[in-house]
Amino acid sequence: MNRITLEICVDDEAGIRAAADGGADRIELCAALGVGGLTPSAGLMLLARRSSLPSMVMIRPRAGDFVWNRAERDAMLAEIAAVKAAGLAGVVIGASLPDGRLDTEAMTEMVRAAEGLDITLHRAIDLVPDPAESMRLVEGLGVRRVLSSGGATTALSGIDRLKLMSDTAPSVTVMPGGGVSALNAATFADAIPLREIHASASVMAEAPSLRAIAEFGFQPAGSKRTDRDSVRALRDALDLIAGQATDR
C-alpha cells in the first residue's frame, strides 16, 4: 500500500505548525472549527501559503446548514477566487437542498469557479438520503474526493455507509473524518481502500492566563487546539498500516 495521506483540519497558525511538525501531508484550512469550519481570513490564507503543507480551504460563509441563497453563493464564489489568488492547493465545498440532497446547480457553479484547484466535497454528503445516488452525482461533477463520517456522528459508526460510498464510485476517494485517531485508523483500512484520512488531532486548549478572556467569551469553554503529538501518533499508525499491507 502506498503512503496514506493524512489531512489535519486547523483554524489558526499554531495548528498549521502542529500539523506540519507532527507529519501531516495536508491541512484543511478553516476558521471556527467549533462549528465545523468556516472560510478562513485572507491573513490565515497567507500564513498557510508560507507553510510546507498544501492547504485545502473551507468555503463556508456561515454556521448551520448548507442551503445557500444567491447572496451566499456569490460570496462563496468570491472566496474561491481568493483561494486561487492566494496560490493555495484547493477548496472544500458543498451545497444542499432543503431535503438534504446535494444542490447540483450550486455545486456545478462552484466546481466551475474552482477550475484548476483540487476539490473536496465536505460533510454535506452526510445529510443526503441516498448516498449511492449522491456519489454518482459527485463522480459526474468531476469531484475526486469526499470527506464523510458515513452519515453518523463518528466515522467509526458510519463505516458501513462509507464502504457503500466507496464501492459505488471507486474513482472518488472516500476520506473518513469524524472521531478518527491513531486508535481506530486500522478499522477504516480494513473496510475501504484507505488512501486518505482526515482528523482534527485536537486536545482541550489551556485555560487563558487572564481570567477576563474567558469571562468575556473571547475563548469559549471547551475550546480545542491541534496537538502535534496526536498528529504524530496518527501518522505513525498510518505508516504501520501501509507497511503491513505492503508486506502481505
Residue pairs with C-beta under 8 A, 6 or more apart in sequence:
1 189
1 241
1 242
1 245
1 246
2 195
2 242
3 25
3 238
3 239
3 242
4 189
4 194
4 195
4 196
4 197
4 238
4 239
4 241
4 242
5 25
5 26
5 195
5 196
5 197
6 23
6 24
6 25
6 26
6 196
6 197
6 199
6 231
6 234
6 235
6 238
7 24
7 25
7 26
7 27
7 28
7 56
7 175
7 196
7 197
7 198
7 199
8 15
8 18
8 19
8 22
8 24
8 26
8 27
8 28
8 198
8 199
8 200
8 201
8 226
8 231
9 27
9 28
9 30
9 33
9 37
9 177
9 198
9 199
9 200
10 16
10 18
10 19
10 27
10 28
10 29
10 30
10 33
10 226
11 29
11 30
11 31
11 32
11 33
11 37
11 40
11 44
12 44
12 225
13 44
13 47
14 225
14 226
15 27
15 225
15 226
16 27
16 29
16 47
16 48
16 51
16 53
17 51
17 228
18 201
18 225
18 226
18 227
18 228
18 231
19 27
19 53
19 201
19 226
19 228
19 231
20 51
20 52
20 53
21 228
21 231
21 232
22 201
22 227
22 228
22 229
22 230
22 231
22 232
22 234
22 235
23 231
23 232
23 235
23 236
24 53
24 231
24 235
25 53
25 54
26 53
26 54
26 55
26 56
26 89
27 48
27 51
27 53
27 54
27 55
27 56
28 37
28 55
28 56
28 57
28 58
28 92
28 120
28 147
28 198
29 40
29 44
29 45
29 48
29 55
29 56
29 57
29 58
29 88
30 37
30 38
30 39
30 40
30 57
30 58
31 37
31 38
31 39
31 40
31 41
31 44
31 58
32 38
32 63
33 200
33 202
33 224
34 220
34 222
34 223
34 224
35 63
36 60
36 63
36 123
37 58
37 60
37 92
37 122
38 58
38 60
38 61
38 62
38 63
39 57
39 58
39 59
39 60
39 61
39 76
39 79
40 48
40 57
40 58
42 82
42 86
45 55
45 57
45 82
45 83
45 86
45 88
46 86
48 55
48 57
48 86
48 88
49 55
49 86
49 87
49 88
54 88
54 89
54 90
54 118
55 88
55 89
55 90
56 88
56 89
56 90
56 91
56 92
56 118
56 120
57 79
57 83
57 86
57 88
57 90
57 91
57 92
58 91
58 92
58 122
59 76
59 79
59 80
59 83
59 91
59 92
59 93
59 110
60 66
60 76
60 92
60 94
60 122
61 68
61 72
61 75
61 76
61 79
62 72
65 96
66 94
66 95
66 96
66 103
66 124
66 127
67 95
67 96
67 97
67 98
67 103
68 76
68 95
68 103
68 106
73 95
73 106
73 109
73 110
76 93
76 110
77 109
77 110
77 113
80 91
80 93
80 110
80 113
80 114
80 117
81 113
83 90
83 91
83 114
83 117
84 114
84 116
84 117
88 117
89 117
89 118
90 114
90 117
90 118
90 119
90 120
91 110
91 114
91 117
91 118
91 119
91 120
92 119
92 120
92 121
92 122
92 147
93 107
93 110
93 111
93 114
93 119
93 120
93 121
93 122
94 102
94 107
94 121
94 122
94 123
94 124
94 125
95 102
95 103
95 106
95 107
95 110
95 124
96 102
96 103
96 124
96 127
96 128
97 103
99 129
100 127
100 128
100 129
101 128
101 129
101 130
101 134
102 124
102 125
102 128
102 134
102 137
102 138
104 137
104 141
107 121
107 137
107 141
107 143
108 141
111 119
111 141
111 142
111 143
118 145
119 142
119 143
119 144
119 145
120 143
120 145
120 146
120 147
120 175
121 138
121 143
121 145
121 146
121 147
122 147
123 147
123 148
123 149
123 177
123 178
125 131
125 134
125 138
125 146
125 147
125 148
125 165
126 148
126 149
126 150
126 151
126 152
126 158
127 151
128 134
128 151
131 151
131 161
131 164
131 165
131 168
132 164
132 165
132 168
135 146
135 165
135 168
135 169
135 172
136 168
136 169
138 146
138 169
138 172
139 169
139 171
139 172
143 172
144 171
144 172
144 173
145 172
145 173
145 175
145 196
146 165
146 172
146 173
146 174
146 175
147 175
147 177
147 198
148 155
148 158
148 161
148 162
148 165
148 174
148 175
148 176
148 177
148 178
149 155
149 157
149 158
149 176
149 177
149 178
149 179
150 157
150 158
150 159
150 160
150 161
150 162
150 165
150 176
151 158
151 161
152 158
152 161
152 178
153 178
153 179
154 178
154 179
155 162
155 176
155 177
155 178
155 179
155 180
155 188
156 179
156 184
156 187
158 178
159 176
159 187
159 188
159 191
162 174
162 176
162 188
162 191
162 192
163 191
163 192
165 172
165 174
166 172
166 174
166 192
166 193
170 193
173 195
173 196
174 192
175 195
175 196
175 197
175 198
176 188
176 192
176 194
176 197
176 198
177 197
177 198
177 199
180 188
180 197
180 198
180 199
180 234
181 199
181 201
181 230
181 233
181 234
182 230
182 233
182 234
182 236
182 237
183 237
185 194
185 197
185 234
185 237
185 238
185 241
186 237
186 241
188 194
188 197
189 241
189 245
194 241
197 234
197 238
199 230
199 231
199 234
200 224
200 226
201 226
201 227
201 230
201 231
201 234
202 224
202 225
202 226
202 227
202 230
203 224
203 225
203 227
203 230
204 222
204 223
204 224
204 225
205 219
205 223
205 224
205 225
206 225
207 214
208 214
208 218
208 219
213 219
214 221
